[in-house]
Amino acid sequence: MGIRVKARYENNVLKPLEGLDLEAGEEVEIEVKERKVFSGKMDILRYAGILKDMNKEEEKIFEEAVKRRSLFGRALKL
């Protein structure tokens, strides 16, 4: 059985942020993924190029989604 749990790295030790149902001495396999936090403009600019190859229909769908604000949380001016 596998579980996913968040942990904090402190003093060279991973500390789970919630309890684990494990026996003392039980071995587990850990996959570490860095948690990225949105850092603003530079993150957006990394993806700017993916929009350049859209056809007219895709552009229309994208513009409608932006106008609906449902994907972005606030209005964007095109």
Secondary structure as the mmCIF struct_conf table of DSSP 4:
data_model
#
loop_
_struct_conf.conf_type_id
_struct_conf.id
_struct_conf.beg_label_comp_id
_struct_conf.beg_label_asym_id
_struct_conf.beg_label_seq_id
_struct_conf.end_label_comp_id
_struct_conf.end_label_asym_id
_struct_conf.end_label_seq_id
STRN STRN1 ALA A 7 GLU A 10
TURN_TY1_P TURN_TY1_P1 ASN A 11 ASN A 12
STRN STRN2 VAL A 13 PRO A 16
BEND BEND1 LEU A 17 GLU A 18
TURN_TY1_P TURN_TY1_P2 ALA A 24 GLY A 25
BEND BEND2 GLY A 40 GLY A 40
HELX_RH_AL_P HELX_RH_AL_P1 LYS A 41 TYR A 47
HELX_RH_3T_P HELX_RH_3T_P1 ALA A 48 LEU A 51
TURN_TY1_P TURN_TY1_P3 LYS A 52 ASP A 53
HELX_RH_AL_P HELX_RH_AL_P2 LYS A 56 ARG A 68
TURN_TY1_P TURN_TY1_P4 SER A 70 PHE A 72
BEND BEND3 GLY A 73 ARG A 74
#
